[in-house]
Amino acid sequence: MIIDTTYLLPLARIEVPVDIFSAILDNKLTIEIRSLAINLISIFELQAKATKLGIPPVHVLKAVQFIMKYLRIHNFWDKDIVETSFELGKLIPDYIDCIILATAIEKDNTLLTEDTRILKVKQHIEEQYGIEIITYNELLRKHS
C-alpha cells in the first residue's frame, strides 16, 4: 500500500488525526509496517511541511531514519511513474500528488490518502487505472 505524505507527519511530531503508525502499534490495524510504501518525494514534502511549522530538525531526521529503515521507497524518477504522473496532471493540479498517485498506480494498486483533490476524482481514477483509493477511516473499517 502506498501511503500519502500526511501519514508520515506524526513521525516528525506533527499532529494529524490519521496516525497510521499508532493505529498499527495499538493493534487497531492488522497490517505490517513493512507493507507500507512511499514515493521518495514524500520525504521532501515532509521536510518542507516540518520547516514551515518550525519542527526541530532532530525530529525530522528521526522520522526520515524510521522511513528509510522500515518503509519501501519508490523513486519519483522511475520511467513508469513519470509517464503516469504526467497523464494525471490533466486531472490533478498538484504535481507532487500526481507522483504519489502514479506510484500507487504503477507499483502497488492501493493508495491511502486524505487528499481532497485525489478523492474528488477517485471513481474515475479507480476505473481508469484499476487501483483502490482509500482513506484512513475506510482502512480502519476494513480492519476492524
Biotite code that builds the C-alpha atoms (Angstrom):
import biotite.structure as struc

atoms = struc.array([
    struc.Atom([0.000, 0.000, 0.000], chain_id="A", res_id=1, res_name="MET", atom_name="CA", element="C"),
    struc.Atom([1.323, 3.424, -0.955], chain_id="A", res_id=2, res_name="ILE", atom_name="CA", element="C"),
    struc.Atom([0.700, 5.991, 1.760], chain_id="A", res_id=3, res_name="ILE", atom_name="CA", element="C"),
    struc.Atom([0.396, 9.705, 1.170], chain_id="A", res_id=4, res_name="ASP", atom_name="CA", element="C"),
    struc.Atom([2.714, 12.136, 2.951], chain_id="A", res_id=5, res_name="THR", atom_name="CA", element="C"),
    struc.Atom([0.057, 13.043, 5.536], chain_id="A", res_id=6, res_name="THR", atom_name="CA", element="C"),
    struc.Atom([0.602, 9.708, 7.269], chain_id="A", res_id=7, res_name="TYR", atom_name="CA", element="C"),
    struc.Atom([4.318, 10.403, 7.700], chain_id="A", res_id=8, res_name="LEU", atom_name="CA", element="C"),
    struc.Atom([3.767, 13.652, 9.604], chain_id="A", res_id=9, res_name="LEU", atom_name="CA", element="C"),
    struc.Atom([3.312, 12.075, 13.071], chain_id="A", res_id=10, res_name="PRO", atom_name="CA", element="C"),
    struc.Atom([6.781, 10.551, 12.729], chain_id="A", res_id=11, res_name="LEU", atom_name="CA", element="C"),
    struc.Atom([8.151, 14.112, 12.849], chain_id="A", res_id=12, res_name="ALA", atom_name="CA", element="C"),
    struc.Atom([5.858, 15.057, 15.737], chain_id="A", res_id=13, res_name="ARG", atom_name="CA", element="C"),
    struc.Atom([3.362, 16.850, 13.539], chain_id="A", res_id=14, res_name="ILE", atom_name="CA", element="C"),
    struc.Atom([-0.100, 16.057, 14.850], chain_id="A", res_id=15, res_name="GLU", atom_name="CA", element="C"),
    struc.Atom([-2.719, 14.837, 12.415], chain_id="A", res_id=16, res_name="VAL", atom_name="CA", element="C"),
    struc.Atom([-5.886, 12.881, 13.212], chain_id="A", res_id=17, res_name="PRO", atom_name="CA", element="C"),
    struc.Atom([-4.822, 9.993, 10.963], chain_id="A", res_id=18, res_name="VAL", atom_name="CA", element="C"),
    struc.Atom([-1.848, 8.352, 12.678], chain_id="A", res_id=19, res_name="ASP", atom_name="CA", element="C"),
    struc.Atom([-1.473, 5.013, 10.921], chain_id="A", res_id=20, res_name="ILE", atom_name="CA", element="C"),
    struc.Atom([1.652, 4.045, 12.856], chain_id="A", res_id=21, res_name="PHE", atom_name="CA", element="C"),
    struc.Atom([-0.046, 4.481, 16.242], chain_id="A", res_id=22, res_name="SER", atom_name="CA", element="C"),
    struc.Atom([-3.035, 2.527, 14.946], chain_id="A", res_id=23, res_name="ALA", atom_name="CA", element="C"),
    struc.Atom([-0.731, -0.339, 13.954], chain_id="A", res_id=24, res_name="ILE", atom_name="CA", element="C"),
    struc.Atom([1.111, -0.268, 17.276], chain_id="A", res_id=25, res_name="LEU", atom_name="CA", element="C"),
    struc.Atom([-2.194, -0.128, 19.195], chain_id="A", res_id=26, res_name="ASP", atom_name="CA", element="C"),
    struc.Atom([-3.488, -3.134, 17.189], chain_id="A", res_id=27, res_name="ASN", atom_name="CA", element="C"),
    struc.Atom([-6.307, -1.091, 15.647], chain_id="A", res_id=28, res_name="LYS", atom_name="CA", element="C"),
    struc.Atom([-4.924, -2.079, 12.253], chain_id="A", res_id=29, res_name="LEU", atom_name="CA", element="C"),
    struc.Atom([-3.713, -5.546, 11.386], chain_id="A", res_id=30, res_name="THR", atom_name="CA", element="C"),
    struc.Atom([-1.195, -4.602, 8.737], chain_id="A", res_id=31, res_name="ILE", atom_name="CA", element="C"),
    struc.Atom([2.574, -4.804, 8.810], chain_id="A", res_id=32, res_name="GLU", atom_name="CA", element="C"),
    struc.Atom([4.541, -1.553, 8.819], chain_id="A", res_id=33, res_name="ILE", atom_name="CA", element="C"),
    struc.Atom([6.867, -3.091, 6.240], chain_id="A", res_id=34, res_name="ARG", atom_name="CA", element="C"),
    struc.Atom([3.927, -3.495, 3.846], chain_id="A", res_id=35, res_name="SER", atom_name="CA", element="C"),
    struc.Atom([3.678, 0.293, 3.585], chain_id="A", res_id=36, res_name="LEU", atom_name="CA", element="C"),
    struc.Atom([5.459, 2.185, 0.839], chain_id="A", res_id=37, res_name="ALA", atom_name="CA", element="C"),
    struc.Atom([6.008, 5.774, -0.219], chain_id="A", res_id=38, res_name="ILE", atom_name="CA", element="C"),
    struc.Atom([7.477, 7.717, -3.052], chain_id="A", res_id=39, res_name="ASN", atom_name="CA", element="C"),
    struc.Atom([10.769, 9.384, -2.163], chain_id="A", res_id=40, res_name="LEU", atom_name="CA", element="C"),
    struc.Atom([9.149, 12.765, -2.936], chain_id="A", res_id=41, res_name="ILE", atom_name="CA", element="C"),
    struc.Atom([7.135, 12.355, 0.282], chain_id="A", res_id=42, res_name="SER", atom_name="CA", element="C"),
    struc.Atom([10.310, 12.753, 2.337], chain_id="A", res_id=43, res_name="ILE", atom_name="CA", element="C"),
    struc.Atom([10.892, 16.113, 0.664], chain_id="A", res_id=44, res_name="PHE", atom_name="CA", element="C"),
    struc.Atom([7.269, 17.063, 1.301], chain_id="A", res_id=45, res_name="GLU", atom_name="CA", element="C"),
    struc.Atom([7.581, 16.002, 4.958], chain_id="A", res_id=46, res_name="LEU", atom_name="CA", element="C"),
    struc.Atom([10.692, 18.152, 5.410], chain_id="A", res_id=47, res_name="GLN", atom_name="CA", element="C"),
    struc.Atom([9.045, 21.147, 3.745], chain_id="A", res_id=48, res_name="ALA", atom_name="CA", element="C"),
    struc.Atom([5.983, 20.868, 5.995], chain_id="A", res_id=49, res_name="LYS", atom_name="CA", element="C"),
    struc.Atom([8.123, 20.470, 9.123], chain_id="A", res_id=50, res_name="ALA", atom_name="CA", element="C"),
    struc.Atom([10.200, 23.517, 8.208], chain_id="A", res_id=51, res_name="THR", atom_name="CA", element="C"),
    struc.Atom([7.062, 25.589, 7.654], chain_id="A", res_id=52, res_name="LYS", atom_name="CA", element="C"),
    struc.Atom([5.714, 24.517, 11.075], chain_id="A", res_id=53, res_name="LEU", atom_name="CA", element="C"),
    struc.Atom([9.018, 25.131, 12.880], chain_id="A", res_id=54, res_name="GLY", atom_name="CA", element="C"),
    struc.Atom([9.582, 21.497, 13.828], chain_id="A", res_id=55, res_name="ILE", atom_name="CA", element="C"),
    struc.Atom([13.152, 20.982, 15.113], chain_id="A", res_id=56, res_name="PRO", atom_name="CA", element="C"),
    struc.Atom([15.393, 19.213, 12.596], chain_id="A", res_id=57, res_name="PRO", atom_name="CA", element="C"),
    struc.Atom([16.165, 16.431, 15.088], chain_id="A", res_id=58, res_name="VAL", atom_name="CA", element="C"),
    struc.Atom([12.548, 15.222, 14.882], chain_id="A", res_id=59, res_name="HIS", atom_name="CA", element="C"),
    struc.Atom([12.586, 15.323, 11.095], chain_id="A", res_id=60, res_name="VAL", atom_name="CA", element="C"),
    struc.Atom([15.837, 13.388, 10.942], chain_id="A", res_id=61, res_name="LEU", atom_name="CA", element="C"),
    struc.Atom([14.458, 10.695, 13.254], chain_id="A", res_id=62, res_name="LYS", atom_name="CA", element="C"),
    struc.Atom([11.365, 10.451, 11.067], chain_id="A", res_id=63, res_name="ALA", atom_name="CA", element="C"),
    struc.Atom([13.476, 10.073, 7.941], chain_id="A", res_id=64, res_name="VAL", atom_name="CA", element="C"),
    struc.Atom([15.620, 7.394, 9.597], chain_id="A", res_id=65, res_name="GLN", atom_name="CA", element="C"),
    struc.Atom([12.470, 5.450, 10.505], chain_id="A", res_id=66, res_name="PHE", atom_name="CA", element="C"),
    struc.Atom([11.085, 5.810, 6.986], chain_id="A", res_id=67, res_name="ILE", atom_name="CA", element="C"),
    struc.Atom([14.315, 4.676, 5.364], chain_id="A", res_id=68, res_name="MET", atom_name="CA", element="C"),
    struc.Atom([14.589, 1.677, 7.696], chain_id="A", res_id=69, res_name="LYS", atom_name="CA", element="C"),
    struc.Atom([11.003, 0.374, 7.690], chain_id="A", res_id=70, res_name="TYR", atom_name="CA", element="C"),
    struc.Atom([9.123, 1.520, 4.586], chain_id="A", res_id=71, res_name="LEU", atom_name="CA", element="C"),
    struc.Atom([9.520, 0.529, 0.964], chain_id="A", res_id=72, res_name="ARG", atom_name="CA", element="C"),
    struc.Atom([10.571, 3.551, -1.075], chain_id="A", res_id=73, res_name="ILE", atom_name="CA", element="C"),
    struc.Atom([9.993, 4.187, -4.776], chain_id="A", res_id=74, res_name="HIS", atom_name="CA", element="C"),
    struc.Atom([11.868, 6.789, -6.797], chain_id="A", res_id=75, res_name="ASN", atom_name="CA", element="C"),
    struc.Atom([9.987, 9.664, -8.375], chain_id="A", res_id=76, res_name="PHE", atom_name="CA", element="C"),
    struc.Atom([12.133, 9.433, -11.496], chain_id="A", res_id=77, res_name="TRP", atom_name="CA", element="C"),
    struc.Atom([11.006, 5.886, -12.316], chain_id="A", res_id=78, res_name="ASP", atom_name="CA", element="C"),
    struc.Atom([10.012, 5.901, -16.020], chain_id="A", res_id=79, res_name="LYS", atom_name="CA", element="C"),
    struc.Atom([6.515, 4.473, -15.464], chain_id="A", res_id=80, res_name="ASP", atom_name="CA", element="C"),
    struc.Atom([5.834, 6.828, -12.548], chain_id="A", res_id=81, res_name="ILE", atom_name="CA", element="C"),
    struc.Atom([6.952, 9.868, -14.572], chain_id="A", res_id=82, res_name="VAL", atom_name="CA", element="C"),
    struc.Atom([4.806, 8.932, -17.565], chain_id="A", res_id=83, res_name="GLU", atom_name="CA", element="C"),
    struc.Atom([1.719, 8.247, -15.454], chain_id="A", res_id=84, res_name="THR", atom_name="CA", element="C"),
    struc.Atom([2.233, 11.369, -13.337], chain_id="A", res_id=85, res_name="SER", atom_name="CA", element="C"),
    struc.Atom([2.203, 13.479, -16.496], chain_id="A", res_id=86, res_name="PHE", atom_name="CA", element="C"),
    struc.Atom([-1.112, 11.876, -17.529], chain_id="A", res_id=87, res_name="GLU", atom_name="CA", element="C"),
    struc.Atom([-2.559, 12.560, -14.079], chain_id="A", res_id=88, res_name="LEU", atom_name="CA", element="C"),
    struc.Atom([-1.587, 16.222, -14.356], chain_id="A", res_id=89, res_name="GLY", atom_name="CA", element="C"),
    struc.Atom([-4.648, 16.656, -16.557], chain_id="A", res_id=90, res_name="LYS", atom_name="CA", element="C"),
    struc.Atom([-6.849, 15.746, -13.546], chain_id="A", res_id=91, res_name="LEU", atom_name="CA", element="C"),
    struc.Atom([-4.886, 16.924, -10.520], chain_id="A", res_id=92, res_name="ILE", atom_name="CA", element="C"),
    struc.Atom([-3.120, 20.310, -10.393], chain_id="A", res_id=93, res_name="PRO", atom_name="CA", element="C"),
    struc.Atom([-0.529, 19.452, -7.699], chain_id="A", res_id=94, res_name="ASP", atom_name="CA", element="C"),
    struc.Atom([2.344, 17.587, -9.331], chain_id="A", res_id=95, res_name="TYR", atom_name="CA", element="C"),
    struc.Atom([3.579, 16.020, -6.081], chain_id="A", res_id=96, res_name="ILE", atom_name="CA", element="C"),
    struc.Atom([0.120, 14.479, -5.644], chain_id="A", res_id=97, res_name="ASP", atom_name="CA", element="C"),
    struc.Atom([0.376, 13.193, -9.224], chain_id="A", res_id=98, res_name="CYS", atom_name="CA", element="C"),
    struc.Atom([3.682, 11.490, -8.403], chain_id="A", res_id=99, res_name="ILE", atom_name="CA", element="C"),
    struc.Atom([2.286, 9.832, -5.270], chain_id="A", res_id=100, res_name="ILE", atom_name="CA", element="C"),
    struc.Atom([-0.823, 8.658, -7.085], chain_id="A", res_id=101, res_name="LEU", atom_name="CA", element="C"),
    struc.Atom([1.240, 7.449, -10.058], chain_id="A", res_id=102, res_name="ALA", atom_name="CA", element="C"),
    struc.Atom([3.368, 5.448, -7.627], chain_id="A", res_id=103, res_name="THR", atom_name="CA", element="C"),
    struc.Atom([0.262, 3.647, -6.384], chain_id="A", res_id=104, res_name="ALA", atom_name="CA", element="C"),
    struc.Atom([-0.891, 3.016, -9.939], chain_id="A", res_id=105, res_name="ILE", atom_name="CA", element="C"),
    struc.Atom([2.452, 1.680, -11.135], chain_id="A", res_id=106, res_name="GLU", atom_name="CA", element="C"),
    struc.Atom([3.774, -0.084, -8.047], chain_id="A", res_id=107, res_name="LYS", atom_name="CA", element="C"),
    struc.Atom([1.072, -1.167, -5.620], chain_id="A", res_id=108, res_name="ASP", atom_name="CA", element="C"),
    struc.Atom([-2.572, -0.766, -6.755], chain_id="A", res_id=109, res_name="ASN", atom_name="CA", element="C"),
    struc.Atom([-3.673, 0.809, -3.449], chain_id="A", res_id=110, res_name="THR", atom_name="CA", element="C"),
    struc.Atom([-3.309, 4.401, -2.261], chain_id="A", res_id=111, res_name="LEU", atom_name="CA", element="C"),
    struc.Atom([-4.087, 5.569, 1.253], chain_id="A", res_id=112, res_name="LEU", atom_name="CA", element="C"),
    struc.Atom([-4.829, 9.302, 1.150], chain_id="A", res_id=113, res_name="THR", atom_name="CA", element="C"),
    struc.Atom([-6.834, 12.119, 2.663], chain_id="A", res_id=114, res_name="GLU", atom_name="CA", element="C"),
    struc.Atom([-6.147, 14.440, -0.275], chain_id="A", res_id=115, res_name="ASP", atom_name="CA", element="C"),
    struc.Atom([-9.412, 16.058, -1.358], chain_id="A", res_id=116, res_name="THR", atom_name="CA", element="C"),
    struc.Atom([-8.225, 16.664, -4.923], chain_id="A", res_id=117, res_name="ARG", atom_name="CA", element="C"),
    struc.Atom([-7.480, 12.976, -5.378], chain_id="A", res_id=118, res_name="ILE", atom_name="CA", element="C"),
    struc.Atom([-10.675, 11.911, -3.613], chain_id="A", res_id=119, res_name="LEU", atom_name="CA", element="C"),
    struc.Atom([-12.738, 14.145, -5.942], chain_id="A", res_id=120, res_name="LYS", atom_name="CA", element="C"),
    struc.Atom([-11.575, 12.113, -8.950], chain_id="A", res_id=121, res_name="VAL", atom_name="CA", element="C"),
    struc.Atom([-11.345, 8.800, -7.069], chain_id="A", res_id=122, res_name="LYS", atom_name="CA", element="C"),
    struc.Atom([-14.010, 6.942, -9.042], chain_id="A", res_id=123, res_name="GLN", atom_name="CA", element="C"),
    struc.Atom([-12.570, 7.997, -12.394], chain_id="A", res_id=124, res_name="HIS", atom_name="CA", element="C"),
    struc.Atom([-9.022, 7.021, -11.399], chain_id="A", res_id=125, res_name="ILE", atom_name="CA", element="C"),
    struc.Atom([-10.095, 3.696, -9.913], chain_id="A", res_id=126, res_name="GLU", atom_name="CA", element="C"),
    struc.Atom([-11.974, 2.826, -13.091], chain_id="A", res_id=127, res_name="GLU", atom_name="CA", element="C"),
    struc.Atom([-9.292, 4.040, -15.499], chain_id="A", res_id=128, res_name="GLN", atom_name="CA", element="C"),
    struc.Atom([-6.266, 2.592, -13.702], chain_id="A", res_id=129, res_name="TYR", atom_name="CA", element="C"),
    struc.Atom([-7.718, -0.328, -11.758], chain_id="A", res_id=130, res_name="GLY", atom_name="CA", element="C"),
    struc.Atom([-6.483, 0.763, -8.343], chain_id="A", res_id=131, res_name="ILE", atom_name="CA", element="C"),
    struc.Atom([-8.121, 1.271, -4.980], chain_id="A", res_id=132, res_name="GLU", atom_name="CA", element="C"),
    struc.Atom([-8.019, 4.650, -3.259], chain_id="A", res_id=133, res_name="ILE", atom_name="CA", element="C"),
    struc.Atom([-8.971, 4.609, 0.409], chain_id="A", res_id=134, res_name="ILE", atom_name="CA", element="C"),
    struc.Atom([-8.917, 6.941, 3.380], chain_id="A", res_id=135, res_name="THR", atom_name="CA", element="C"),
    struc.Atom([-7.673, 6.220, 6.878], chain_id="A", res_id=136, res_name="TYR", atom_name="CA", element="C"),
    struc.Atom([-11.221, 5.758, 8.223], chain_id="A", res_id=137, res_name="ASN", atom_name="CA", element="C"),
    struc.Atom([-12.063, 3.348, 5.394], chain_id="A", res_id=138, res_name="GLU", atom_name="CA", element="C"),
    struc.Atom([-8.917, 1.394, 6.191], chain_id="A", res_id=139, res_name="LEU", atom_name="CA", element="C"),
    struc.Atom([-9.863, 1.240, 9.879], chain_id="A", res_id=140, res_name="LEU", atom_name="CA", element="C"),
    struc.Atom([-13.335, -0.070, 8.976], chain_id="A", res_id=141, res_name="ARG", atom_name="CA", element="C"),
    struc.Atom([-11.801, -2.755, 6.737], chain_id="A", res_id=142, res_name="LYS", atom_name="CA", element="C"),
    struc.Atom([-9.549, -3.956, 9.539], chain_id="A", res_id=143, res_name="HIS", atom_name="CA", element="C"),
    struc.Atom([-11.925, -3.734, 12.499], chain_id="A", res_id=144, res_name="SER", atom_name="CA", element="C"),
])
